[in-house]
């Protein structure tokens, strides 16, 4: 079966099946799955949030007013 034929057949699959096929092909190439990527991102974000909260709680860093921050950034880069 040629790649073009296989591709044409893959396009006839339901969207969920095409997504699953992509995941399987990526995994066969050694790429992490979408679920693994999502889990890694969630863990990284959770770790970062925890570290920032701990730094804030200990007084290592201070909170910044969101509106003031945006005004400062706009003044600096606009």
Secondary structure as UniProt FT lines:
FT   HELIX           3..11
FT   HELIX           15..28
FT   TURN            29..30
FT   HELIX           34..57
FT   TURN            58..59
FT   HELIX           66..77
//
